[in-house]
């Protein structure tokens, strides 16, 4: 069971031995961490993975891995042509 930390967070942070749940934006040095992660994810052009579907359809995982490998090779080739 999660217990609330009431000191300075107003109950927005809950913790148990296995998890810490932050129920508000996490801002570090005026940077929203979730926005930064979203931008990083988008910049890397990572497709979202669905573990349940991949477990059900192993060919989906294989296709995803093959796509990522080919995509990286294409990006490297394009960068080498620019130099």
C-alpha atoms as one frame of an Amber mdcrd trajectory, in Angstrom:
protein
   0.000   0.000   0.000   1.287   3.437  -0.926   1.742   5.880   1.895   1.554
   9.610   1.385   4.450  11.915   2.066   2.733  14.951   3.552   5.675  17.167
   4.383   6.102  19.635   1.485   4.453  17.794  -1.403   0.823  18.074  -0.349
   0.313  14.373  -1.001   1.543  14.537  -4.588   4.333  12.030  -3.918   3.527
   8.569  -2.638   6.000   5.831  -1.860   6.162   2.215  -0.851   9.173  -0.122
  -0.775   8.868  -0.801  -4.540   7.514   2.409  -6.108   7.550   6.161  -5.964
   4.546   7.800  -7.606   4.747  11.472  -8.552   1.238  12.762  -9.255   2.273
  16.153 -10.599   4.753  17.625 -13.075   8.381  17.084 -12.190  10.334  20.264
 -12.871  14.111  20.333 -12.495  15.903  23.631 -13.065  12.863  24.986 -14.945
  12.714  21.915 -17.223   9.693  19.624 -17.254  11.158  16.135 -17.087   8.243
  14.411 -18.867   8.400  16.925 -21.711  12.145  16.371 -21.981  11.662  12.601
 -22.133   8.949  12.985 -24.788  11.247  15.173 -26.901  14.090  12.689 -26.524
  11.799   9.819 -27.470  10.572  11.713 -30.537  14.076  12.781 -31.573  15.219
   9.177 -31.460  12.115   8.218 -33.457  11.407   5.314 -31.172   8.189   3.488
 -31.804   6.219   2.577 -28.714   6.442  -1.079 -27.751   3.494  -3.113 -26.550
   4.862  -5.998 -24.504   1.516  -7.797 -24.304   1.087  -7.754 -28.085   4.707
  -8.783 -28.624   4.220 -11.717 -26.256   1.081 -12.725 -28.130   2.591 -12.159
 -31.588   6.357 -12.862 -31.593   6.566 -11.788 -35.237   5.592  -8.279 -34.116
   8.725  -8.079 -31.954  10.863  -9.402 -34.810   9.389  -6.836 -37.221   9.902
  -4.018 -34.724  13.538  -5.005 -34.126  14.186  -5.323 -37.873  12.617  -1.908
 -38.525  14.731  -0.255 -35.813  17.927  -1.817 -37.163  17.201  -0.775 -40.765
  16.161   2.701 -39.670  19.427   3.216 -37.769  21.440   2.017 -40.767  19.626
   4.488 -43.017  20.229   7.365 -40.591  23.937   6.526 -40.426  24.168   6.300
 -44.219  22.419   9.664 -44.621  24.758  11.310 -42.105  27.797   9.871 -43.866
  26.588  11.283 -47.214  26.253  14.743 -45.635  29.888  14.776 -44.485
